[in-house]
C-alpha cells in the first residue's frame, strides 16, 4: 500500500532525530542556560516564562490544526451546515485567550525590564542581591577601541586590556564608552548586553556570587577585527582580588591620555594578549568622551583589512 510505504519512509527519517541530542554531549555549556550572575539568572527566569506562555498558544493551536485537517479532510462523511455563521465558544477562544496571553506577557515583560534595567538603582536588590554586604560597590570604566577592551579601575588607579577581573559578592557598576564605532558589551553567563557608544556614556551593573572564569565579547559587528574582540572574565574571592590589584599596580606600563591614544589605534588582537597598566591618570574616562565628541580622538579603520585579511596592513595592525 502506498500510504504504508509513505509512513515507513517518514518514520525512517524520524529515527535519525535522536542524533540531534548528541549536541548535548559537548563539554561546553549553553551559556544562556547556565547563568552565574544575578542579572543573567533573572533574564533566564523571564525567558522561561515567555517561552511557556507562547507554548500555551502554539502547542494547542498546532494540535487543533492537525485535528481540523483530519476531521474535515476530503471525502469525510460529516454533517454539512451551509447556514452556520457564528459560535460564541469560538469567539471567546480566538479573542479571549490571545488577549489574556498578551496581557500576561505585557505584565511579565514590564517586570523583567525593570529587574534588569541598568539604570534602575534597585535592580540588583530586587532579585536577591544582599543590601547588607560589607564590600563597597566597585566601579569599572569600560572603553572600547578598534578592536580591544580596556577596563579601568579608577579607584584603584590600574587598568587592564582584554581581561575583566571582579571580586565575588560585590556589586559592579560599569560605565561604558567607545572611541570608534558602537560596540556591545556582553557576558552571557553574568549580564545581558549593553551598547558602548562613541562620545556617550552608558551604564551596566551586575554581581557574581561564585568564583569562576567566563567569556565576554562584543555582540555588535565592528569591522575586520571583530572576530577577535573578546575578553576574559575572572570572578575571584575578595582576598585574591586585593592581591591581584597589588600585582597589577606593579606594571611598568603607565596610562595617561597620550599613552591611551596610542593604545586606541586600530589593533587586531589575534593572540588575545592581556596588558596591565599602573598609575592610570585620574579622569581618563571623561577625557576620552570629550575627545571623541570634539573629534580630537579619531581613527580611520583601514579599509584594506576588510578586503584581504592577509595583507601587509593587517599584519601591521595586528597585536
C-alpha positions as CSV (number, residue, x, y, z in Angstrom):
1,X,0.0,0.0,0.0
2,X,1.3,3.5,-0.9
3,X,0.3,5.1,2.3
4,X,2.0,2.4,4.3
5,X,5.3,2.9,2.4
6,X,5.0,6.6,2.9
7,X,4.6,6.3,6.7
8,X,7.6,3.9,6.8
9,X,9.7,6.4,5.0
10,X,8.6,9.2,7.4
11,X,9.5,7.1,10.4
12,X,12.8,6.1,8.9
13,X,13.8,9.8,8.8
14,X,12.4,10.4,12.2
15,X,14.7,7.7,13.6
16,X,17.6,9.9,12.9
17,X,16.3,12.8,15.0
18,X,17.8,11.5,18.3
19,X,21.2,12.2,16.8
20,X,20.5,15.9,17.4
21,X,20.6,15.1,21.1
22,X,24.3,14.3,20.8
23,X,25.0,18.0,20.7
24,X,24.3,17.9,24.4
25,X,27.4,15.7,24.9
26,X,29.7,18.6,24.4
27,X,31.7,19.8,27.5
28,X,30.8,23.4,26.6
29,X,27.7,24.6,28.4
30,X,25.0,26.6,26.8
31,X,25.9,30.0,28.3
32,X,22.3,31.4,28.4
33,X,21.1,28.3,30.3
34,X,23.9,28.2,32.7
35,X,23.8,31.6,34.5
36,X,26.3,32.5,37.1
37,X,25.2,36.1,37.9
38,X,22.1,37.6,39.4
39,X,21.2,39.5,36.3
40,X,21.7,36.5,33.9
41,X,19.7,34.3,36.3
42,X,16.8,36.8,36.2
43,X,17.0,37.0,32.4
44,X,16.7,33.2,32.1
45,X,13.8,33.2,34.6
46,X,11.8,35.6,32.4
47,X,12.8,33.9,29.2
48,X,11.3,30.6,30.5
49,X,8.1,32.5,31.4
50,X,7.9,34.0,27.9
51,X,8.5,30.7,26.2
52,X,6.0,28.9,28.4
53,X,3.3,31.4,27.7
54,X,3.9,31.2,24.0
55,X,3.8,27.4,24.2
56,X,0.4,27.6,25.7
57,X,-0.7,29.2,22.4
58,X,1.4,27.4,19.9
59,X,1.1,23.8,21.1
60,X,-2.8,23.6,21.4
61,X,-3.1,25.6,18.1
62,X,-0.8,23.0,16.3
63,X,-2.8,20.1,17.6
64,X,-6.1,21.8,16.7
65,X,-4.9,22.5,13.2
66,X,-4.0,18.8,12.7
67,X,-7.3,17.7,14.2
68,X,-9.3,20.1,11.9
69,X,-7.4,19.0,8.8
70,X,-8.0,15.3,9.7
71,X,-11.6,15.7,10.6
72,X,-12.6,17.7,7.6
73,X,-10.4,16.1,5.1
74,X,-11.6,15.2,1.6
75,X,-14.4,12.6,1.4
76,X,-15.2,12.8,5.0
77,X,-18.8,12.0,5.6
78,X,-19.7,14.7,8.1
79,X,-22.7,16.9,8.6
80,X,-23.0,19.8,6.2
81,X,-24.1,23.1,7.7
82,X,-24.2,25.8,5.0
83,X,-26.2,28.2,7.1
84,X,-23.7,28.2,10.0
85,X,-22.3,31.7,10.7
86,X,-21.5,32.2,14.4
87,X,-20.2,30.4,17.5
88,X,-19.9,32.1,20.9
89,X,-17.4,29.5,22.0
90,X,-15.1,30.1,19.0
91,X,-15.3,33.9,19.5
92,X,-14.3,33.5,23.2
93,X,-11.4,31.2,22.3
94,X,-10.0,33.2,19.3
95,X,-10.3,36.6,21.0
96,X,-10.2,35.9,24.8
97,X,-7.2,33.6,25.0
98,X,-4.9,35.8,22.9
99,X,-5.9,38.9,24.8
100,X,-5.2,37.1,28.0
101,X,-1.8,35.9,26.9
102,X,-0.8,39.3,25.6
103,X,-1.9,40.9,28.9
104,X,0.2,38.4,30.9
105,X,3.2,38.8,28.6
106,X,3.0,42.5,28.9
107,X,3.0,42.3,32.7
108,X,6.0,40.0,32.9
109,X,7.8,42.0,30.2
110,X,7.5,45.1,32.3
111,X,8.7,43.3,35.4
112,X,11.6,41.7,33.5
113,X,12.7,45.0,32.0
114,X,12.7,46.7,35.5
115,X,14.5,43.8,37.1
116,X,17.5,44.0,34.7
117,X,17.4,47.7,33.8
118,X,20.9,49.0,34.4
119,X,19.5,52.5,35.1
120,X,17.4,51.2,37.9
121,X,19.4,51.7,41.1
122,X,17.4,49.0,42.8
123,X,17.7,46.4,40.1
124,X,20.2,44.1,41.9
125,X,18.3,44.4,45.2
126,X,15.0,43.5,43.6
127,X,16.0,39.9,42.9
128,X,18.4,38.6,45.5
129,X,21.4,40.8,46.0
130,X,22.1,41.5,49.6
131,X,22.0,45.1,50.8
132,X,23.9,44.2,53.9
133,X,27.2,43.3,52.3
134,X,30.4,44.7,53.8
135,X,32.0,45.1,50.4
136,X,31.6,48.5,48.8
137,X,30.4,48.6,45.2
138,X,33.2,48.6,42.7
139,X,33.3,51.0,39.7
140,X,34.9,50.0,36.4
141,X,35.2,52.2,33.4
142,X,35.0,50.3,30.1
143,X,36.4,51.8,27.0
144,X,36.2,50.0,23.6
145,X,38.5,50.7,20.7
146,X,39.1,49.0,17.3
147,X,39.3,46.2,18.4
148,X,40.2,45.9,22.1
149,X,38.6,46.3,25.5
150,X,40.1,48.5,28.2
151,X,38.9,48.1,31.8
152,X,39.9,50.9,34.1
153,X,39.6,50.7,37.8
154,X,39.5,54.4,38.6
155,X,39.6,54.0,42.4
156,X,42.5,51.5,42.2
157,X,44.5,53.5,39.6
158,X,45.0,50.5,37.4
159,X,43.7,49.3,34.0
160,X,43.7,46.0,32.1
161,X,43.2,45.4,28.4
162,X,41.2,42.4,27.3
163,X,40.6,41.0,30.8
164,X,38.0,41.8,33.5
165,X,38.7,40.7,37.0
166,X,35.9,41.1,39.6
167,X,35.5,40.2,43.2
168,X,32.7,37.8,44.2
169,X,29.9,39.1,46.3
170,X,30.4,42.7,45.3
171,X,28.2,44.9,43.2
172,X,29.9,46.1,40.0
173,X,28.9,49.4,38.4
174,X,30.2,49.8,34.9
175,X,30.4,52.9,32.8
176,X,30.9,52.3,29.1
177,X,32.0,54.3,26.1
178,X,33.7,53.8,22.7
179,X,36.5,55.6,20.8
180,X,35.2,54.5,17.4
181,X,32.0,52.6,16.4
182,X,29.2,51.2,18.6
183,X,30.2,48.0,20.4
184,X,28.1,45.7,22.5
185,X,29.3,44.6,25.9
186,X,28.0,41.1,26.6
187,X,28.9,38.4,29.2
188,X,26.1,35.7,28.6
189,X,26.6,33.9,31.9
190,X,26.7,37.1,34.0
191,X,24.9,40.0,32.4
192,X,23.0,41.0,29.3
193,X,24.3,43.1,26.5
194,X,24.6,46.9,26.7
195,X,25.9,49.2,24.0
196,X,29.2,51.2,24.3
197,X,28.8,54.2,22.1
198,X,31.3,56.9,20.9
199,X,31.1,60.2,22.7
200,X,28.4,58.8,25.1
201,X,28.3,57.0,28.4
202,X,26.1,54.0,29.1
203,X,25.8,52.0,32.4
204,X,25.6,48.4,33.4
205,X,25.5,46.6,36.8
206,X,26.0,43.0,37.9
207,X,27.1,40.8,40.7
208,X,28.8,37.4,40.7
209,X,28.5,35.2,43.8
210,X,30.7,32.3,42.8
211,X,34.3,32.2,41.6
212,X,34.9,31.2,38.0
213,X,36.1,32.0,34.5
214,X,33.7,33.4,32.0
215,X,33.7,34.6,28.4
216,X,32.8,38.2,27.3
217,X,32.7,39.6,23.8
218,X,31.2,42.2,21.6
219,X,27.8,41.3,20.2
220,X,27.8,44.0,17.6
221,X,29.9,43.7,14.4
222,X,32.5,46.4,14.3
223,X,34.8,45.7,11.4
224,X,37.6,43.2,10.4
225,X,38.9,42.7,14.0
226,X,35.5,41.9,15.4
227,X,36.1,38.1,15.5
228,X,39.0,38.6,18.0
229,X,37.2,41.3,20.1
230,X,36.5,39.2,23.2
231,X,37.8,39.3,26.7
232,X,38.3,37.0,29.7
233,X,36.2,37.4,32.8
234,X,37.5,36.2,36.2
235,X,35.5,36.2,39.3
236,X,37.7,35.7,42.4
237,X,37.3,36.0,46.2
238,X,37.8,39.5,47.6
239,X,41.2,38.5,49.2
240,X,42.5,37.3,45.8
241,X,41.1,40.4,44.1
242,X,43.1,42.6,46.5
243,X,46.2,40.6,45.8
244,X,45.6,40.9,42.0
245,X,45.2,44.7,42.3
246,X,48.5,45.0,44.0
247,X,50.2,42.8,41.4
248,X,48.6,44.8,38.5
249,X,49.8,48.0,40.2
250,X,53.4,46.9,39.8
251,X,53.2,47.1,36.0
252,X,55.8,49.3,34.4
253,X,53.3,50.5,31.8
254,X,51.5,53.6,32.9
255,X,48.4,55.0,31.3
256,X,47.6,58.7,30.6
257,X,45.8,60.3,27.7
258,X,48.9,60.2,25.4
259,X,49.6,56.5,26.0
260,X,45.9,55.7,25.7
261,X,45.8,57.5,22.3
262,X,48.5,55.1,21.1
263,X,46.6,52.1,22.6
264,X,43.4,53.1,20.9
265,X,44.9,52.8,17.4
266,X,43.2,50.1,15.3
267,X,44.7,46.8,16.6
268,X,43.6,43.2,15.8
269,X,44.3,41.2,19.0
270,X,44.8,37.9,17.2
271,X,46.7,36.3,20.1
272,X,44.2,37.8,22.6
273,X,47.0,39.4,24.6
274,X,46.3,40.9,28.0
275,X,48.1,44.2,29.0
276,X,48.3,45.7,32.5
277,X,48.7,49.4,33.3
278,X,49.5,51.2,36.5
279,X,49.3,54.8,37.6
280,X,46.2,55.5,35.5
281,X,45.5,59.1,35.0
282,X,42.5,60.4,37.0
283,X,39.6,61.4,34.8
284,X,40.7,59.4,31.8
285,X,37.2,58.1,31.0
286,X,35.7,61.6,30.9
287,X,38.6,63.0,28.9
288,X,38.1,60.2,26.3
289,X,34.4,61.1,25.9
290,X,35.2,64.7,25.4
291,X,38.0,64.0,22.9
292,X,35.7,61.7,20.8
293,X,33.0,64.4,20.8
294,X,35.4,67.0,19.6
295,X,36.9,64.6,17.1
296,X,40.3,65.1,18.7
297,X,40.4,61.3,19.2
298,X,39.5,59.8,15.9
299,X,40.9,56.9,13.9
300,X,40.0,55.8,10.4
301,X,39.6,52.0,10.2
302,X,42.0,50.7,7.4
303,X,39.5,49.5,4.7
304,X,42.1,47.2,3.1
305,X,41.8,44.9,6.1
306,X,38.2,44.1,5.0
307,X,39.4,43.2,1.5
308,X,42.4,41.0,2.3
309,X,42.8,39.6,5.8
310,X,46.4,38.5,4.9
311,X,47.5,41.9,3.5
312,X,50.6,43.6,4.9
313,X,48.5,46.3,6.6
314,X,46.7,43.5,8.5
315,X,49.9,42.3,9.9
316,X,51.0,45.8,10.7
317,X,47.9,46.4,12.8
318,X,48.0,43.0,14.5
319,X,48.9,43.0,18.1
